[in-house]
Amino acid sequence: MNAQANTAPNPVAVLLHLEQRAQEARSTAELGFVMVNETWQLLRYRQGYVFVSDVLGKPSLSNVSSLAVLPEETPFTVWLKRLAQHLWTQPAVSAESTPATVLHLLRARDLPESFAEGWTEWMPMHLLCVPLPPRDHSRRGMLLLACDTAPDEHTQALLSRLGQTYAYCLAALTNKRPTFAARWQVWRQRPWRLLALGTAMALACLVPVRLSALAPAEIEAHNAMAIASPQDGVVHEFLVQPNQMVQKDQPLFSLDDTTLRNRRAVARQALEVARSEALLAAQKAFESAQSKGELAALNGQVQEKQAEVTWLDEMLERNVVRAPRDGIAIFGDTNDWIGKPVVTGERIIQLADPQDAGVLVWLPVANAINLDTGSEIRLFLHVAPLSPLTASLIQTSYQATLSPDNIPSYRIRGEFQGGTSQLARIGLKGTAKLYGESVPLIYYVMRRPLAALREWSGL
């Protein structure tokens, strides 16, 4: 019984137990604790260290055996990190040359002389290096075990198998893609790949593409007629609705005529008084020379009052504004105008021909490109974004003005091609894409960054 109690544990059972513990780890810190503390059940060592790859692909000290908190920057940790960096860059530990986990038993003589003094002071006779590369050949970590005696071949085989399990679990927990450094090592071993990649990128940069810019746009009438107020007054009534088709001489709106009607009534009374006085003077002219002299002046007053009445009659007729031609009456809500004072010449309605629809684009100054007459414009309406309309540029402004969104922009007009105008309704808005000249792809990509750099640097 005592002999059975003193029997050493089965190494294979210990290996299976350690693999189970590694697979149960839920974080890299927990896995690192298992690696540096529980691996001691398979191999007696003085101290263990785990290094894990950081975001830059360099080794970072993650766990130290028997320590819950990592030590601060002491002379030993500084020397240990230098040693890990040296081993990390060695081809023998590189993932490309050792896709499977291969142990490396190191001694002081296997390292450069710069590590000899530190090794004598802090390290035992042997240092076992266990690389932890996953199957994607990228370096994820490294386990260092400081041993007083070298492990036998059987123990090294078990540790190699355990290292593969540690590497697999570490890769599953970190779930990182191969670092740039690892990919660069693979590419560097195949120079023809770099040459092919550089050639493909150079050719891609020379591919000609058309400059383009996006800008807000709306459909408008090119030759719309402005219907303005014929005189000062107050809008009384609208006789049409917004966007209604009207005929020639059809009433559009009227102004309040209360003041004019009262003035005309007063003027008519004044005209009757003047006529009566002129008639009385004409009757007295046969008997009195003085009345005969006043008759000419009274007749002039009659003509003056008659002209005033005639003028007021004309102004009353102009109070009702009529359409000078057929078209669509374009204006806002009628409630915005009724009761509003207007002055002579103030635009109230636009009369547009539905067959004369075009596109108005407000191209911001920051997105401006060189455009020539006839350049292609594609209009994506908000009501039909999957059915773009095609137009050609006919006019562009040379000076920027404020757009309706208060953005310095160039006013650009285009006309629709073919039967496209029949599908466009005046007043619809959307986004226009303007096409310019063909340029290399590299210029197309770098145009805005270069403009921002010049604006920032002033060069």
C-alpha positions in Angstrom: 0.0 0.0 0.0 2.8 2.4 0.9 4.5 1.7 -2.4 1.3 2.5 -4.3 0.9 5.7 -2.4 4.4 6.9 -3.2 4.0 6.2 -6.9 4.5 9.3 -9.1 1.5 10.4 -11.1 1.1 9.2 -14.6 2.6 11.9 -17.0 0.0 11.1 -19.7 -2.8 11.7 -17.1 -1.1 15.0 -16.1 -1.0 16.0 -19.7 -4.7 15.3 -20.2 -5.5 17.3 -17.1 -3.4 20.3 -18.2 -5.0 20.2 -21.6 -8.5 20.2 -20.0 -7.5 23.1 -17.7 -6.2 25.1 -20.8 -9.4 24.5 -22.7 -11.5 25.6 -19.7 -9.7 29.0 -19.6 -12.0 31.9 -20.4 -9.3 34.7 -20.8 -5.7 35.0 -21.7 -4.9 35.9 -18.1 -6.5 32.7 -16.9 -4.7 30.7 -19.6 -1.4 32.3 -18.7 -1.9 31.4 -15.1 -2.4 27.8 -16.1 0.7 27.8 -18.3 3.2 29.3 -15.7 1.8 27.6 -12.6 0.3 24.3 -13.4 2.8 23.1 -16.0 5.0 22.5 -13.0 3.0 19.2 -12.6 4.7 17.9 -15.8 8.1 19.5 -15.4 9.8 20.7 -12.3 11.1 24.2 -13.0 12.2 27.2 -11.0 10.1 29.9 -12.6 7.9 30.3 -15.7 7.1 33.3 -17.9 4.5 33.8 -20.6 4.9 36.4 -23.4 1.9 37.3 -25.6 2.0 39.2 -28.9 0.7 42.8 -28.6 -1.0 44.9 -31.3 2.4 45.7 -32.9 3.4 42.0 -33.0 6.0 42.3 -30.3 6.3 40.1 -27.2 4.7 41.5 -24.0 5.1 39.9 -20.6 1.7 38.5 -19.6 2.2 36.2 -16.6 4.9 35.2 -14.2 4.7 32.0 -12.0 3.8 32.5 -8.3 3.0 36.2 -8.9 -0.5 37.6 -9.1 0.7 41.0 -10.2 3.4 41.5 -12.8 6.6 43.0 -11.4 7.5 46.6 -12.1 10.4 47.6 -14.3 13.3 46.0 -12.4 16.7 45.2 -13.8 15.6 41.5 -14.0 12.4 42.3 -15.9 14.2 44.6 -18.3 16.8 41.9 -19.0 14.1 39.3 -19.4 12.2 41.4 -21.9 15.3 41.9 -23.9 15.9 38.2 -23.9 12.3 37.5 -25.0 12.7 40.1 -27.8 15.9 38.4 -29.0 14.2 34.9 -28.9 11.1 36.3 -30.6 13.1 37.4 -33.7 15.1 34.2 -34.0 14.3 32.0 -37.1 14.4 29.0 -34.8 11.4 30.3 -32.8 9.8 31.9 -35.9 6.3 30.6 -36.8 7.3 30.3 -40.4 10.1 27.9 -39.8 8.3 25.9 -37.1 4.6 25.5 -37.9 4.4 22.9 -35.1 5.5 23.5 -31.5 9.2 22.5 -31.2 11.0 23.0 -27.9 14.3 24.8 -27.6 16.6 24.1 -24.7 18.9 27.1 -24.2 22.0 27.7 -22.1 24.1 30.7 -21.6 26.5 29.8 -24.4 23.7 29.7 -26.9 23.0 33.4 -26.5 25.1 36.5 -27.3 27.6 37.8 -24.8 25.4 40.7 -23.9 23.1 38.3 -22.0 25.9 36.3 -20.2 26.1 38.6 -17.1 22.3 38.6 -16.5 22.1 34.9 -17.1 24.7 34.2 -14.4 22.9 36.4 -12.0 19.2 35.4 -12.5 18.9 32.3 -14.5 19.5 28.6 -13.7 21.5 26.2 -15.9 18.7 25.6 -18.5 16.0 27.7 -20.1 13.2 25.9 -22.0 11.6 27.9 -24.8 8.1 26.7 -25.9 6.9 28.7 -29.0 3.1 29.1 -29.2 2.3 29.5 -33.0 -1.2 28.6 -34.2 -1.9 26.9 -37.5 -2.0 30.3 -39.4 1.8 30.6 -38.8 1.6 33.8 -36.9 3.4 34.3 -33.6 1.0 34.6 -30.7 3.0 33.8 -27.7 6.0 32.1 -26.0 6.4 30.1 -22.8 9.8 30.3 -21.0 10.6 27.7 -18.2 13.7 28.2 -16.1 15.0 24.7 -15.2 17.8 23.4 -13.0 18.0 20.2 -15.0 17.3 19.4 -18.6 14.1 17.4 -19.2 14.3 14.0 -20.7 13.1 13.1 -24.2 9.8 11.7 -23.0 9.0 14.8 -21.0 10.0 17.0 -24.0 7.6 15.1 -26.2 4.8 15.7 -23.7 5.7 19.4 -23.4 5.6 19.7 -27.2 2.1 18.3 -27.3 1.1 20.5 -24.4 2.6 23.5 -26.2 0.4 22.8 -29.2 -2.7 22.8 -27.0 -1.6 26.1 -25.3 -1.1 27.7 -28.7 -4.5 26.6 -29.9 -6.2 27.9 -26.8 -4.3 31.2 -27.0 -5.3 31.7 -30.6 -8.9 31.0 -29.8 -8.9 33.5 -26.9 -7.1 36.3 -28.7 -8.9 35.7 -32.1 -6.4 38.0 -33.9 -5.7 38.0 -37.5 -2.0 37.6 -38.6 0.0 40.7 -37.8 1.5 42.8 -40.5 5.0 41.6 -39.5 4.0 38.0 -39.9 2.5 38.7 -43.3 5.6 40.6 -44.3 7.8 37.7 -43.4 5.8 35.5 -45.7 5.8 38.0 -48.5 9.5 38.7 -48.1 10.3 35.0 -48.8 8.5 35.4 -52.2 9.9 38.5 -53.9 7.9 37.9 -57.1 4.7 38.6 -55.0 6.0 42.0 -54.0 6.9 42.8 -57.6 3.5 41.6 -58.9 1.7 43.6 -56.2 3.7 46.8 -56.9 3.1 46.4 -60.7 -0.6 45.9 -60.1 -0.9 48.9 -57.9 1.1 51.1 -60.3 -1.2 50.0 -63.2 -4.3 50.6 -61.1 -3.2 54.1 -60.3 -3.0 54.9 -64.0 -6.5 53.6 -64.8 -8.5 56.5 -66.3 -11.7 57.4 -64.4 -14.1 60.4 -64.8 -14.0 63.1 -62.2 -17.4 63.5 -60.5 -19.1 65.5 -57.8 -22.4 65.3 -55.9 -24.5 68.3 -55.3 -28.2 69.1 -54.3 -30.4 69.8 -57.3 -34.0 70.5 -58.1 -36.2 70.5 -61.3 -37.1 74.0 -62.5 -38.5 75.7 -65.6 -35.8 77.4 -67.7 -37.9 80.2 -69.2 -40.4 80.7 -66.4 -42.4 84.0 -66.6 -42.6 86.0 -63.4 -46.1 87.3 -62.5 -45.6 90.3 -60.2 -47.9 92.7 -58.3 -49.1 95.4 -60.7 -49.4 98.0 -57.8 -49.0 98.4 -54.1 -51.6 96.7 -52.1 -52.7 93.6 -50.1 -53.3 90.2 -51.6 -57.0 89.5 -51.4 -57.7 86.2 -53.0 -56.0 83.4 -55.1 -58.1 82.1 -58.0 -55.8 79.1 -58.7 -54.0 76.5 -56.7 -50.2 75.8 -56.6 -48.9 73.9 -59.6 -52.2 74.2 -61.4 -52.3 74.2 -65.2 -53.8 77.6 -66.3 -54.9 79.0 -69.6 -54.2 82.3 -71.2 -56.2 85.2 -69.7 -57.3 83.0 -66.8 -57.5 85.0 -63.5 -54.7 84.1 -61.1 -55.1 86.3 -58.0 -56.6 89.6 -57.0 -55.6 92.5 -54.7 -57.8 94.1 -52.2 -59.8 96.9 -54.0 -61.5 98.6 -51.0 -59.3 101.7 -51.1 -59.5 102.0 -54.9 -63.3 101.6 -54.9 -63.7 104.3 -52.3 -61.4 106.6 -54.2 -63.3 106.0 -57.4 -66.6 106.8 -55.7 -65.2 110.0 -54.4 -63.7 110.8 -57.8 -67.1 110.2 -59.5 -68.8 112.6 -57.1 -66.1 115.2 -57.7 -66.7 114.7 -61.4 -70.4 115.3 -61.1 -69.8 118.4 -59.0 -67.3 119.7 -61.6 -69.8 119.1 -64.5 -72.5 120.9 -62.6 -70.3 123.9 -62.0 -69.2 123.9 -65.6 -72.9 123.7 -66.8 -73.9 126.6 -64.5 -71.0 128.7 -65.8 -72.0 128.0 -69.4 -75.5 129.2 -68.8 -74.3 132.4 -67.1 -71.8 133.1 -69.8 -74.6 134.5 -72.1 -75.3 137.3 -69.4 -72.0 137.7 -67.6 -68.5 138.2 -69.1 -67.0 137.0 -65.7 -68.8 133.6 -66.0 -67.6 133.3 -69.6 -64.0 133.6 -68.3 -64.5 131.0 -65.6 -66.0 128.5 -68.0 -62.6 127.4 -69.5 -61.2 126.7 -66.0 -64.2 124.7 -65.0 -64.1 122.6 -68.2 -60.4 121.9 -67.3 -61.5 120.6 -63.8 -64.1 118.4 -65.5 -61.4 116.9 -67.7 -59.1 116.4 -64.7 -61.7 114.6 -62.7 -62.7 112.5 -65.7 -59.0 111.4 -66.2 -58.8 110.5 -62.5 -61.9 108.4 -62.7 -60.6 106.7 -65.8 -57.3 106.0 -64.1 -59.0 104.5 -61.1 -61.2 102.3 -63.3 -58.0 101.0 -65.0 -56.4 100.3 -61.6 -59.4 98.4 -60.5 -59.3 96.3 -63.6 -55.6 95.6 -62.9 -56.4 94.4 -59.4 -57.2 91.0 -61.0 -54.0 89.6 -62.4 -54.5 87.3 -65.4 -52.2 84.7 -67.0 -50.4 86.1 -70.1 -50.0 82.6 -71.5 -50.6 78.9 -70.9 -48.5 77.2 -68.2 -48.2 76.0 -64.7 -48.7 78.4 -61.8 -45.8 77.9 -59.4 -46.0 79.5 -56.0 -46.2 78.5 -52.3 -49.1 78.0 -50.0 -52.0 80.5 -50.6 -52.3 81.1 -46.9 -48.7 82.6 -47.0 -49.9 85.3 -49.4 -53.5 86.2 -48.5 -53.5 89.4 -46.4 -49.8 90.1 -47.1 -48.8 93.6 -48.2 -47.0 93.7 -51.5 -45.3 96.4 -53.5 -45.2 97.1 -57.2 -43.0 94.5 -59.1 -42.9 92.0 -56.2 -43.0 88.5 -57.7 -45.9 86.4 -56.5 -46.3 83.6 -59.1 -44.0 82.0 -61.7 -45.7 80.8 -64.9 -43.8 77.8 -66.3 -44.1 75.7 -69.4 -44.2 72.0 -68.3 -42.3 71.0 -71.5 -39.5 73.4 -70.6 -38.3 71.6 -67.4 -34.6 71.6 -66.6 -32.3 70.9 -63.6 -30.8 73.4 -61.3 -27.7 72.3 -59.4 -26.0 74.0 -56.5 -22.4 72.8 -56.7 -20.5 73.6 -53.4 -17.2 75.4 -53.9 -15.4 72.7 -52.0 -16.5 70.0 -54.4 -16.1 72.1 -57.6 -14.5 70.4 -60.7 -13.9 71.6 -64.2 -17.1 71.3 -66.3 -17.6 72.1 -69.9 -20.8 72.8 -71.8 -22.5 69.5 -72.6 -21.1 67.6 -69.6 -23.2 64.8 -68.4 -25.5 65.2 -65.4 -27.4 62.4 -63.7 -30.2 63.4 -61.4 -31.4 61.0 -58.6 -34.7 62.3 -57.4 -35.8 61.7 -53.8 -39.1 60.2 -55.1 -37.4 57.8 -57.5 -33.8 57.2 -56.4 -33.5 54.0 -58.6 -34.5 55.8 -61.8 -31.9 58.5 -62.5 -32.6 61.2 -65.1 -30.0 62.2 -67.6 -29.3 65.8 -68.5 -26.5 67.9 -70.2 -24.9 71.1 -68.8 -26.0 74.3 -70.6 -25.0 77.0 -68.2 -22.7 77.6 -65.2 -22.0 80.6 -63.1 -18.5 82.1 -62.9 -19.1 83.5 -59.4 -20.2 81.6 -56.4 -23.3 82.6 -54.5 -25.1 81.4 -51.4 -27.3 78.4 -52.1 -30.7 78.0 -50.3 -28.7 76.1 -47.6 -26.4 79.1 -47.1 -23.4 77.3 -48.7 -21.1 79.1 -51.2 -22.0 77.3 -54.4 -21.9 77.6 -58.2 -25.3 77.7 -59.9 -25.4 75.1 -62.7 -28.3 74.5 -65.1 -28.9 71.5 -67.4 -31.5 70.4 -69.9 -32.9 66.9 -70.1 -32.2 64.7 -73.0 -34.8 63.0 -75.2 -38.1 62.3 -73.5 -36.7 62.4 -70.0 -38.3 65.8 -69.4 -41.7 64.2 -69.5 -40.9 62.2 -66.4 -39.7 65.3 -64.5 -42.1 67.4 -62.6 -41.2 71.0 -61.7 -40.4 71.4 -58.0 -39.0 67.9 -57.4 -35.7 67.7 -55.6 -32.8 65.3 -55.4 -29.1 64.8 -55.8 -27.2 65.4 -59.0 -23.9 63.7 -60.0 -21.9 65.9 -62.4 -19.2 64.3 -64.6 -16.0 66.0 -65.7 -12.9 65.0 -67.6 -11.0 61.7 -67.3 -8.1 61.6 -64.9 -5.8 58.8 -63.5 -7.3 56.9 -60.5 -4.5 58.2 -58.2 -5.5 61.8 -58.9 -9.2 60.9 -58.3 -8.4 59.4 -55.0 -5.8 62.0 -53.8 -7.5 65.2 -55.1 -9.5 66.0 -52.0 -6.6 65.1 -49.5 -4.2 67.2 -51.5 -6.6 70.1 -51.5 -7.1 69.8 -47.8 -3.3 69.6 -47.3 -2.6 72.7 -49.3 -5.4 74.5 -47.5 -3.8 73.5 -44.1 -0.2 74.0 -45.1 -0.6 77.0 -47.4 1.8 75.5 -50.0 
